[in-house]
Amino acid sequence: MADAVEWSIRARFFVNFNCAHDCPYQFDMLPSHGPCRGVAAFEIDEGRYGSVALDRLKAVVAFSWPGAISEGGGQVLTVIDERAAPDQRAALMRIMGGEDASPGADFFRIFAATVETRHGPLFSAIEFEIDIDQRRAAVVVPGVIDSRGEPLHDGSGRVRRVRVDMPEGFEHRQAEVGRGWTRMSGPMPMRLTDAHGLFARLDLSADPAPRPVPTVAESTP
């Protein structure tokens, strides 16, 4: 880390993984169905990597593990906004590869240690819409990924709101829980139906020191 570049990202974030709506991973438990796989998308509201600005860029990352994340053997596909300039692409590739963060500082660094096969990166148009407060999201990487998120409902069909607070979380500090669907083709095909969805604000940096907790009220820039 002595030569690592200082960076930070504040972004809106959507995740759809194949586990149950309550995602055992959030509570340090084993996956709901054995393997663990899914997609995550984000749009950066404020970001920098050294002197390189990353504002308004989008990215998507897909992961797949044959078992629990901690058991390793994973695959990853990284998709970076085609609008990014060469220096911005390089910066996002390093951040998402966990190359400039202290051990345990964020989920990119932690997940990178569990991955054996890396696909891409792809540089593509990315359609991404998210409303954290309403628990709704849509992600499209043309020809590769089509994903959406919706709120939870109770047995009568009424919308239910469930929130997870993790003051020391390495993925998020506070998140809305929902449900999601994903279809993905290419080197990591997957189909997720009515599975775990998560809507949150990322506040990541190379420095793992405590940072102010972004609240749901701050979810819309």
SULWO-V998832 format. One record per residue. N is the residue number from 1. RES is the residue in three letters. SS is DSSP state (~ for helix, > for strand, _ for the rest). PHI is phi as a letter, one per 40 degrees, with the letter a starting at -180 (999 if undefined). OMEGA is omega in whole degrees, -180 to 180 (* if undefined). Layout:
N & RES & SS & PHI & OMEGA
N & RES & SS & PHI & OMEGA
//
This chain:
1 & MET & _ & 999 & -177
2 & ALA & _ & d & -178
3 & ASP & _ & b & -177
4 & ALA & _ & c & 178
5 & VAL & _ & c & 175
6 & GLU & _ & c & 179
7 & TRP & > & a & 176
8 & SER & > & a & 179
9 & ILE & > & a & 166
10 & ARG & > & b & -172
11 & ALA & > & a & 170
12 & ARG & > & c & -160
13 & PHE & > & b & 175
14 & PHE & > & b & 180
15 & VAL & > & b & 169
16 & ASN & > & b & 178
17 & PHE & > & b & -170
18 & ASN & _ & c & -176
19 & CYS & _ & c & 177
20 & ALA & _ & c & -177
21 & HIS & _ & d & -177
22 & ASP & _ & c & 174
23 & CYS & _ & f & 179
24 & PRO & ~ & d & -180
25 & TYR & ~ & d & -180
26 & GLN & ~ & c & -176
27 & PHE & ~ & b & 178
28 & ASP & _ & f & 178
29 & MET & _ & b & -180
30 & LEU & _ & c & -179
31 & PRO & _ & d & -179
32 & SER & _ & c & -170
33 & HIS & _ & b & -179
34 & GLY & _ & g & 177
35 & PRO & _ & c & 179
36 & CYS & > & b & -179
37 & ARG & > & a & 180
38 & GLY & > & i & -178
39 & VAL & > & b & 175
40 & ALA & > & b & -180
41 & ALA & > & b & 177
42 & PHE & > & a & 172
43 & GLU & > & b & -176
44 & ILE & > & c & 174
45 & ASP & > & c & 176
46 & GLU & > & b & 180
47 & GLY & > & a & 176
48 & ARG & > & a & 173
49 & TYR & > & b & -169
50 & GLY & _ & g & 178
51 & SER & _ & c & -177
52 & VAL & > & c & 178
53 & ALA & > & c & -179
54 & LEU & _ & b & -177
55 & ASP & _ & d & 173
56 & ARG & _ & g & 175
57 & LEU & _ & c & -179
58 & LYS & > & b & 176
59 & ALA & > & a & 177
60 & VAL & > & b & 176
61 & VAL & > & b & 177
62 & ALA & > & b & 179
63 & PHE & > & b & 174
64 & SER & > & a & 176
65 & TRP & > & b & 180
66 & PRO & _ & c & 179
67 & GLY & _ & a & 177
68 & ALA & _ & c & 180
69 & ILE & ~ & d & -177
70 & SER & ~ & c & -180
71 & GLU & ~ & c & 175
72 & GLY & _ & g & -179
73 & GLY & _ & g & -173
74 & GLY & > & c & 172
75 & GLN & > & b & 178
76 & VAL & > & a & 171
77 & LEU & > & b & 180
78 & THR & > & b & 177
79 & VAL & > & b & -177
80 & ILE & > & b & 180
81 & ASP & > & d & -179
82 & GLU & _ & c & 178
83 & ARG & _ & c & -177
84 & ALA & _ & c & 174
85 & ALA & _ & c & -178
86 & PRO & ~ & d & -180
87 & ASP & ~ & c & 176
88 & GLN & ~ & c & 177
89 & ARG & ~ & c & -180
90 & ALA & ~ & c & 180
91 & ALA & ~ & c & -180
92 & LEU & ~ & c & 178
93 & MET & ~ & c & 179
94 & ARG & ~ & c & 179
95 & ILE & ~ & c & -177
96 & MET & ~ & c & 175
97 & GLY & _ & c & 179
98 & GLY & _ & g & -172
99 & GLU & _ & c & -177
100 & ASP & _ & b & 177
101 & ALA & _ & b & 177
102 & SER & _ & c & 178
103 & PRO & _ & d & 179
104 & GLY & _ & g & -175
105 & ALA & _ & c & -180
106 & ASP & _ & a & -175
107 & PHE & ~ & c & 176
108 & PHE & ~ & c & -180
109 & ARG & ~ & c & -178
110 & ILE & ~ & c & -178
111 & PHE & ~ & c & -179
112 & ALA & ~ & d & -179
113 & ALA & _ & c & -178
114 & THR & _ & b & -175
115 & VAL & > & b & 176
116 & GLU & > & b & -175
117 & THR & > & b & 180
118 & ARG & > & b & 178
119 & HIS & > & b & 179
120 & GLY & > & g & 9
121 & PRO & > & c & 172
122 & LEU & > & b & 173
123 & PHE & > & b & -168
124 & SER & > & a & 166
125 & ALA & _ & c & 178
126 & ILE & _ & b & 173
127 & GLU & > & c & -178
128 & PHE & > & a & 175
129 & GLU & > & b & 179
130 & ILE & > & a & 170
131 & ASP & > & b & -175
132 & ILE & _ & c & -177
133 & ASP & _ & c & -179
134 & GLN & _ & c & -180
135 & ARG & _ & f & 178
136 & ARG & > & b & 179
137 & ALA & > & a & 175
138 & ALA & > & a & -178
139 & VAL & > & b & 176
140 & VAL & > & b & 166
141 & VAL & > & b & -170
142 & PRO & _ & d & 178
143 & GLY & _ & g & -176
144 & VAL & _ & b & -173
145 & ILE & > & b & 173
146 & ASP & > & b & -173
147 & SER & > & b & 176
148 & ARG & > & a & 178
149 & GLY & > & b & -178
150 & GLU & > & b & 178
151 & PRO & > & c & 174
152 & LEU & > & c & 176
153 & HIS & > & b & 174
154 & ASP & _ & c & -176
155 & GLY & _ & c & -180
156 & SER & _ & c & -180
157 & GLY & _ & g & 179
158 & ARG & _ & c & 179
159 & VAL & > & c & 177
160 & ARG & > & b & 178
161 & ARG & _ & b & 178
162 & VAL & > & b & -177
163 & ARG & > & b & 177
164 & VAL & > & b & 176
165 & ASP & > & b & 180
166 & MET & _ & b & -175
167 & PRO & _ & d & 180
168 & GLU & _ & b & -177
169 & GLY & _ & c & 178
170 & PHE & _ & c & 177
171 & GLU & _ & b & 178
172 & HIS & _ & a & 176
173 & ARG & _ & b & 178
174 & GLN & > & a & -176
175 & ALA & > & a & 171
176 & GLU & > & c & -179
177 & VAL & > & b & 178
178 & GLY & > & a & -179
179 & ARG & > & b & -177
180 & GLY & > & a & 179
181 & TRP & > & b & 179
182 & THR & > & a & 167
183 & ARG & > & b & -178
184 & MET & > & b & 177
185 & SER & _ & b & -180
186 & GLY & _ & g & -174
187 & PRO & _ & c & -179
188 & MET & _ & b & -177
189 & PRO & _ & c & 175
190 & MET & > & a & 175
191 & ARG & > & b & -180
192 & LEU & > & b & -176
193 & THR & > & b & 177
194 & ASP & > & f & -177
195 & ALA & > & b & -176
196 & HIS & > & d & 173
197 & GLY & > & b & -178
198 & LEU & > & a & -176
199 & PHE & > & b & -172
200 & ALA & > & a & 172
201 & ARG & > & b & 176
202 & LEU & > & c & 172
203 & ASP & > & a & -171
204 & LEU & > & b & 174
205 & SER & > & a & 177
206 & ALA & _ & c & -178
207 & ASP & _ & c & -178
208 & PRO & _ & c & 180
209 & ALA & _ & d & -179
210 & PRO & _ & d & 178
211 & ARG & _ & b & 177
212 & PRO & _ & d & -178
213 & VAL & _ & c & 176
214 & PRO & _ & c & -177
215 & THR & _ & c & 179
216 & VAL & ~ & c & 180
217 & ALA & ~ & c & 180
218 & GLU & ~ & c & -170
219 & SER & _ & c & 179
220 & THR & _ & b & -177
221 & PRO & _ & c & *
//
